C-alpha cells in the first residue's frame, strides 16, 4: 500500500511568514487542537513483510518536507521543519507492539535509531531507549526546528556529543522503574551563541517576572538595584535551608539529579497527578531567567539543553547562579529576592536572618502565593513542625550546623515583625 499527499503553499512564502499566509492545512487539526499545519510534501508507505502465527512485522516509510506548524501550546511562534524521514520496522504481537531498533528517524541533519516496546499484561510495561555515539555537536543544534527553541536558534558548536536514554516502566511494579538520560561531550565548545547569550547572568542584567504569561515586575540584577544583595550579604543559613529543601547537591551536581527525576516520576504515576517535580535549582533558575514567559510543551526540553550548556561549559559559576537565584526567587505576592523578603516578613537585612527565619523562607518557595494559608493569625500552623525537624536534622547530620545552633528553633516561635503582618491579618489588608 502506498500513499502520497502533497500540500500547497504560496510562492512568496518566507521563513518568518505568519500561519495565516498558508492555505490548505488540514482543517480538522485546527478545529480539534487549534493547530495550523502546512507542508510541501508528505509521502508514506506501509507493507506487511512477515507473518508468523500471532506475530506480524510491518515496514513503514514516511517523508515530510517544508513543514510549518502553529499551535500555542507547542510554541508561540510558527515551527518550521525543513525535512524529516522515518524508516520503521514494527513487530505486532498478541499483546505487544515493538518498534525495532533497526528503525531510523532523521530530521534536518540529525538521525538516530529509537527502540520502543509496549506490552499489555495485567498492566502496561513500556521500554524505550535511544543510543547515539560520537556525532558532531553542531548537528544537534542545527537540527532543532526553528520557532521551537528561541534562545538556542543560531547557536553553533564544535566537538562531538553522545546521548543515552533508557526508560523501563512496568506500571505493575513502579518502584522498579528505570530512567537513564545522559548527554556527554568531547572537545565541545560553543562557537557562536544564538538569540540569547547564555553567559548573561555573569553581568548585571534586567529580569522580568511573569504571571500567566504577563509581565508583573521588571528590575535589575546588579548593584544598581538597591534591593540586590551579593551572595556574601545573606545569612549563611538561608542557602543552607534552601538547598536542604530544594536541592541539597547544588554545588556538586552538573544541573541534573537523575535519581530525583526518577523518584518524582514514580510518585506522579502512583498518585496519577503531578505530585512532585524533579527540578534542581539550576533548572528553576534557567526557567525563570530564560524561559519565564511561555509555558509550552517544548519548554522543558529547551530548559534542559540550556542547563546542560551552562553547567557543562561552566558559563556561570555556581556561586553566581545561587546569587542570582536569591535575588529573583518569589517569596510572596510581588515580593522578589532575599532583601525584599527579609524586610517584608522580619523588618531586617537578609544578613541578620536567624536559622528559624531562613527555614520558614525556604518552606514557602514552592508556593509563595499561598503564604497566607500557612498561618493561623500570625502563628505558623502546626504541620510546620515536621518540616522544621526534617530540615534541622538534615543540616545537623551533614555537619552544616551544630546541635547547639539548632537548639530552641521551633516554628511556633517564629515572629512576623515586618509589613507582612498586615497582609497575613486578612484578605482585606494590603502588603506595604
C-alpha positions as CSV (number, residue, x, y, z in Angstrom):
1,X,0.0,0.0,0.0
2,X,1.5,3.4,-1.0
3,X,0.1,6.9,-0.4
4,X,1.4,10.3,-1.4
5,X,0.0,13.6,-0.1
6,X,1.2,17.0,-1.4
7,X,0.5,20.3,0.3
8,X,0.3,23.6,-1.5
9,X,2.0,26.9,-0.5
10,X,2.3,30.4,-1.7
11,X,5.4,31.0,-3.9
12,X,6.3,34.1,-1.9
13,X,6.5,32.3,1.4
14,X,9.3,33.5,3.6
15,X,10.9,32.0,6.7
16,X,9.1,34.4,9.0
17,X,5.7,34.3,7.3
18,X,2.6,34.1,9.5
19,X,0.5,30.9,9.7
20,X,-2.4,32.8,8.0
21,X,-0.4,33.2,4.8
22,X,-0.6,29.5,4.1
23,X,-3.5,27.6,2.7
24,X,-4.9,24.1,2.6
25,X,-3.8,23.0,6.1
26,X,-5.9,20.1,7.4
27,X,-9.0,21.8,8.9
28,X,-9.7,19.1,11.5
29,X,-6.4,19.7,13.3
30,X,-7.3,23.4,13.6
31,X,-10.8,22.6,14.8
32,X,-9.8,19.9,17.3
33,X,-6.4,21.2,18.6
34,X,-6.1,24.8,17.3
35,X,-3.2,23.6,15.2
36,X,-2.4,25.0,11.7
37,X,-0.2,22.7,9.7
38,X,1.2,23.1,6.2
39,X,3.7,21.1,4.3
40,X,5.2,21.0,0.9
41,X,5.2,17.2,0.6
42,X,4.1,14.2,2.7
43,X,4.6,10.7,1.5
44,X,4.3,7.3,3.3
45,X,4.3,3.6,2.6
46,X,3.2,0.7,4.7
47,X,3.7,-3.0,3.9
48,X,3.5,-6.3,5.8
49,X,6.7,-8.1,5.2
50,X,6.3,-11.1,7.6
51,X,3.5,-13.1,9.3
52,X,4.2,-15.9,11.7
53,X,1.4,-17.2,13.9
54,X,0.5,-14.2,16.2
55,X,3.5,-12.1,15.0
56,X,3.1,-9.5,12.3
57,X,6.0,-7.5,11.0
58,X,5.2,-4.3,9.2
59,X,7.6,-1.9,7.5
60,X,6.8,1.7,7.2
61,X,8.4,4.7,5.4
62,X,7.5,8.3,5.6
63,X,8.9,11.6,4.4
64,X,7.8,15.2,5.0
65,X,9.4,18.4,3.8
66,X,8.6,22.1,4.3
67,X,6.5,21.5,7.4
68,X,5.1,24.5,9.3
69,X,3.1,24.2,12.5
70,X,1.4,26.8,14.6
71,X,-0.1,25.7,17.9
72,X,0.1,27.9,21.1
73,X,0.7,25.0,23.5
74,X,3.7,23.8,21.5
75,X,5.2,27.2,20.7
76,X,4.0,30.9,20.4
77,X,5.9,31.1,17.2
78,X,5.5,29.2,13.9
79,X,7.6,26.0,14.0
80,X,9.5,25.2,10.8
81,X,11.0,21.8,9.9
82,X,12.9,21.5,6.7
83,X,12.6,17.8,6.3
84,X,12.1,14.6,8.3
85,X,12.1,10.9,7.3
86,X,11.0,7.8,9.1
87,X,12.0,4.2,8.2
88,X,10.4,1.9,10.8
89,X,10.2,-1.8,11.4
90,X,7.2,-2.7,13.7
91,X,6.6,-6.0,15.3
92,X,3.0,-6.6,16.4
93,X,2.3,-9.5,18.7
94,X,-0.7,-10.7,20.6
95,X,-0.2,-8.4,23.5
96,X,2.6,-6.1,22.4
97,X,3.8,-3.6,19.9
98,X,7.6,-3.2,19.2
99,X,9.5,-0.5,17.2
100,X,12.6,-2.4,16.3
101,X,16.0,-0.6,16.9
102,X,16.7,-1.0,13.2
103,X,14.2,1.8,12.6
104,X,15.7,5.1,11.7
105,X,14.4,8.7,12.3
106,X,16.0,11.6,10.6
107,X,15.2,15.3,10.9
108,X,17.2,18.0,9.3
109,X,20.9,16.9,10.0
110,X,20.2,14.5,12.9
111,X,19.4,10.8,12.7
112,X,19.0,8.2,15.4
113,X,17.7,4.6,16.0
114,X,15.0,4.5,18.6
115,X,13.6,1.4,20.3
116,X,10.2,1.2,21.8
117,X,8.1,-1.7,23.2
118,X,4.7,-1.5,24.8
119,X,3.3,-4.7,26.3
120,X,0.0,-5.2,28.0
121,X,-0.4,-8.0,30.6
122,X,-2.2,-7.1,33.8
123,X,-0.7,-3.6,33.4
124,X,1.3,-1.8,30.7
125,X,5.0,-2.4,30.5
126,X,6.9,0.2,28.4
127,X,10.6,0.1,27.4
128,X,12.2,2.9,25.3
129,X,15.8,3.6,24.5
130,X,18.0,5.7,22.3
131,X,21.8,5.5,22.0
132,X,23.7,7.7,19.7
133,X,27.5,7.9,20.0
134,X,30.1,10.5,18.9
135,X,28.1,12.6,16.5
136,X,29.0,16.2,15.5
137,X,27.7,18.6,18.2
138,X,26.6,21.1,15.7
139,X,24.3,18.5,14.1
140,X,22.1,18.7,17.2
141,X,21.8,22.5,17.3
142,X,21.5,22.9,13.5
143,X,18.6,20.4,13.5
144,X,16.4,22.0,16.2
145,X,13.2,23.1,14.4
146,X,13.1,26.9,14.0
147,X,10.5,28.5,16.2
148,X,10.6,25.8,18.9
149,X,13.7,26.8,20.9
150,X,14.1,30.6,20.6
151,X,17.1,31.0,22.9
152,X,19.1,28.4,21.0
153,X,18.4,29.4,17.4
154,X,21.6,30.3,15.7
155,X,23.9,28.6,18.3
156,X,26.9,26.8,16.7
157,X,29.2,24.4,18.4
158,X,32.3,22.3,17.7
159,X,33.2,18.8,19.1
160,X,31.2,15.6,19.4
161,X,28.3,14.5,21.6
162,X,27.0,11.2,22.8
163,X,23.4,10.6,24.1
164,X,22.0,7.7,26.1
165,X,18.4,7.3,27.1
166,X,16.6,4.4,28.8
167,X,13.1,4.1,30.2
168,X,11.9,0.8,31.6
169,X,8.5,1.3,33.3
170,X,6.2,-1.5,34.4
171,X,3.0,0.0,35.8
172,X,2.5,-3.1,38.0
173,X,6.0,-2.6,39.6
174,X,6.5,1.1,39.7
175,X,9.3,1.0,42.3
176,X,11.4,-0.9,39.8
177,X,11.2,1.9,37.2
178,X,14.5,2.6,35.5
179,X,15.2,6.0,34.0
180,X,18.6,7.0,32.5
181,X,19.4,10.0,30.4
182,X,22.9,11.4,29.7
183,X,24.4,13.8,27.2
184,X,28.2,13.7,27.2
185,X,30.6,15.9,25.2
186,X,34.1,15.5,23.8
187,X,36.2,18.6,22.8
188,X,32.9,20.6,22.9
189,X,32.9,24.4,22.7
190,X,30.3,27.0,21.7
191,X,31.5,28.8,18.6
192,X,28.6,31.2,18.4
193,X,25.6,31.9,20.7
194,X,22.1,32.1,19.3
195,X,19.4,34.6,20.0
196,X,20.4,34.6,23.7
197,X,23.9,34.9,25.2
198,X,23.8,32.2,27.8
199,X,26.5,34.0,29.7
200,X,24.2,36.9,30.5
201,X,24.0,36.0,34.2
202,X,27.7,36.9,34.7
203,X,27.0,40.6,34.3
204,X,24.2,42.8,35.6
205,X,21.0,42.2,33.6
206,X,17.3,43.0,33.6
207,X,14.9,40.5,34.9
208,X,11.2,40.4,34.2
209,X,8.8,38.3,36.4
210,X,5.8,36.9,34.6
211,X,2.5,35.6,35.9
212,X,0.2,33.7,33.5
213,X,2.3,34.9,30.6
214,X,2.1,38.6,31.5
215,X,4.9,40.7,32.9
216,X,4.3,41.9,36.5
217,X,7.7,43.4,37.5
218,X,11.0,44.2,35.9
219,X,14.1,45.0,37.9
220,X,17.9,44.9,37.6
221,X,20.0,42.1,38.9
222,X,23.1,44.0,40.0
223,X,24.4,46.8,42.2
224,X,22.3,49.5,40.6
225,X,19.2,47.9,42.3
226,X,19.0,48.9,46.0
227,X,17.3,45.5,46.7
228,X,20.2,43.5,45.2
229,X,22.3,41.6,47.7
230,X,25.6,39.8,46.9
231,X,25.8,36.1,48.0
232,X,28.0,37.0,50.9
233,X,25.5,39.6,52.2
234,X,22.9,37.0,53.0
235,X,22.7,34.9,56.2
236,X,24.6,31.6,55.7
237,X,21.6,29.8,56.9
238,X,19.4,30.8,54.0
239,X,21.2,29.0,51.2
240,X,21.7,26.0,53.5
241,X,18.0,25.8,54.3
242,X,17.0,26.3,50.6
243,X,19.4,23.5,49.5
244,X,18.1,21.0,52.1
245,X,14.6,21.8,51.0
246,X,15.1,22.1,47.2
247,X,18.4,20.8,46.0
248,X,21.0,19.5,48.5
249,X,23.7,18.8,46.0
250,X,23.5,22.0,44.1
251,X,27.2,22.8,44.4
252,X,28.3,19.3,43.3
253,X,26.0,18.2,40.5
254,X,26.0,19.2,36.9
255,X,22.5,20.6,36.8
256,X,20.6,17.3,36.9
257,X,19.8,14.7,39.6
258,X,18.5,11.6,37.6
259,X,17.5,9.8,40.9
260,X,15.3,12.7,41.9
261,X,13.6,12.8,38.5
262,X,13.1,9.1,38.7
263,X,11.6,9.3,42.2
264,X,9.3,12.2,41.1
265,X,8.1,10.2,38.1
266,X,7.3,7.2,40.3
267,X,5.3,9.4,42.7
268,X,3.5,11.1,39.9
269,X,2.5,7.8,38.4
270,X,1.4,6.4,41.7
271,X,-0.8,9.4,42.5
272,X,-1.8,10.0,38.9
273,X,-1.0,13.7,39.1
274,X,2.0,16.0,39.1
275,X,2.7,15.5,42.8
276,X,6.3,16.5,42.9
277,X,8.8,18.0,40.4
278,X,12.4,16.8,40.0
279,X,13.8,20.2,39.1
280,X,17.2,21.3,40.5
281,X,18.0,24.9,41.5
282,X,19.8,25.2,38.2
283,X,16.7,24.1,36.3
284,X,14.5,26.5,38.3
285,X,16.9,29.4,37.6
286,X,17.1,28.7,33.9
287,X,13.3,28.5,33.7
288,X,12.9,31.9,35.4
289,X,15.8,33.8,33.7
290,X,15.5,32.4,30.1
291,X,12.0,30.8,29.8
292,X,9.7,32.5,32.3
293,X,7.1,33.8,29.8
294,X,5.8,31.0,27.7
295,X,4.7,27.7,29.2
296,X,4.8,25.3,26.3
297,X,5.4,21.6,25.6
298,X,8.9,22.3,24.2
299,X,9.9,24.5,27.1
300,X,11.1,21.6,29.3
301,X,13.5,20.3,26.6
302,X,14.9,23.8,26.0
303,X,15.3,24.2,29.7
304,X,17.3,21.0,30.0
305,X,19.5,21.9,27.0
306,X,20.3,25.4,28.4
307,X,21.1,23.9,31.9
308,X,23.4,21.4,30.2
309,X,25.2,24.1,28.2
310,X,25.6,26.4,31.2
311,X,26.7,23.7,33.7
312,X,28.8,21.5,31.4
313,X,30.7,24.5,30.0
314,X,30.9,26.5,33.3
315,X,29.4,29.5,31.6
316,X,28.4,30.8,35.1
317,X,29.9,29.9,38.4
318,X,27.7,28.0,41.0
319,X,28.0,30.9,43.5
320,X,26.9,33.5,40.9
321,X,24.0,31.2,39.9
322,X,22.9,30.9,43.6
323,X,23.3,34.7,44.0
324,X,21.0,35.4,41.0
325,X,18.6,32.8,42.4
326,X,18.5,34.5,45.8
327,X,17.7,37.9,44.1
328,X,14.9,36.7,41.8
329,X,13.1,34.0,43.7
330,X,9.5,34.9,44.7
331,X,8.7,35.0,48.4
332,X,5.1,36.2,48.4
333,X,2.8,38.3,46.2
334,X,5.2,40.5,44.2
335,X,7.9,40.0,46.8
336,X,11.2,39.1,44.9
337,X,14.6,38.4,46.3
338,X,16.0,37.9,49.8
339,X,16.2,41.6,50.7
340,X,12.6,42.2,49.9
341,X,11.5,39.0,51.7
342,X,13.5,39.6,54.9
343,X,12.3,43.2,55.2
344,X,8.7,42.2,54.3
345,X,8.5,39.4,56.9
346,X,11.0,40.4,59.6
347,X,12.0,44.1,59.1
348,X,15.7,43.3,58.9
349,X,18.5,42.8,56.5
350,X,18.9,39.2,55.0
351,X,22.4,39.1,56.6
352,X,20.6,39.2,60.0
353,X,18.1,36.3,59.4
354,X,18.1,33.6,62.1
355,X,18.1,29.9,61.3
356,X,14.3,29.6,62.1
357,X,13.5,32.5,59.8
358,X,15.6,31.0,57.0
359,X,13.8,27.7,57.3
360,X,10.5,29.5,57.1
361,X,11.6,31.3,53.9
362,X,12.8,28.1,52.4
363,X,9.4,26.5,53.1
364,X,7.3,29.0,51.1
365,X,9.4,28.9,47.9
366,X,7.3,26.1,46.2
367,X,4.1,28.1,46.7
368,X,4.9,31.7,47.5
369,X,1.4,33.0,46.7
370,X,-0.1,30.6,49.3
371,X,1.9,32.0,52.2
372,X,-1.2,33.4,53.9
373,X,-2.6,29.9,54.3
374,X,0.5,28.8,56.3
375,X,-0.6,30.9,59.3
376,X,-3.3,31.0,61.9
377,X,-3.2,34.7,62.6
378,X,0.5,35.4,62.8
379,X,1.4,31.9,64.0
380,X,2.6,29.1,61.7
381,X,0.2,26.2,61.5
382,X,1.2,23.0,63.5
383,X,2.2,21.0,60.4
384,X,5.3,23.1,60.0
385,X,6.9,21.3,62.9
386,X,7.6,18.3,60.7
387,X,9.2,20.5,58.0
388,X,11.4,22.3,60.6
389,X,12.5,19.0,62.1
390,X,13.4,17.5,58.7
391,X,15.5,20.5,57.6
392,X,17.2,20.8,61.0
393,X,18.1,17.1,61.2
394,X,19.5,17.2,57.6
395,X,21.6,20.2,58.5
396,X,23.0,18.5,61.6
397,X,23.5,15.1,60.0
398,X,25.6,16.7,57.2
399,X,27.6,18.8,59.6
400,X,26.4,22.1,58.3
401,X,25.2,23.3,61.7
402,X,25.9,22.2,65.3
403,X,23.2,20.9,67.6
404,X,23.7,24.0,69.7
405,X,22.8,26.2,66.7
406,X,19.5,24.2,66.3
407,X,18.6,24.3,69.9
408,X,15.3,26.1,70.5
409,X,14.5,26.6,66.8
410,X,10.7,25.9,66.6
411,X,8.1,27.1,64.1
412,X,5.8,28.3,66.9
413,X,8.4,30.8,68.0
414,X,8.6,32.5,64.6
415,X,7.7,36.2,64.9
416,X,6.4,38.1,61.9
417,X,7.5,41.7,62.6
418,X,7.6,43.3,59.1
419,X,4.8,44.7,56.9
420,X,3.7,41.1,56.2
421,X,1.8,41.1,59.5
422,X,-0.8,43.4,57.9
423,X,-1.0,41.1,54.8
424,X,-1.3,38.0,56.9
425,X,-4.0,39.5,59.1
426,X,-6.7,39.0,56.4
427,X,-7.6,39.4,52.7
428,X,-8.7,43.0,53.1
429,X,-5.3,44.1,54.1
430,X,-2.7,45.0,51.5
431,X,1.1,44.3,51.8
432,X,3.1,47.5,52.3
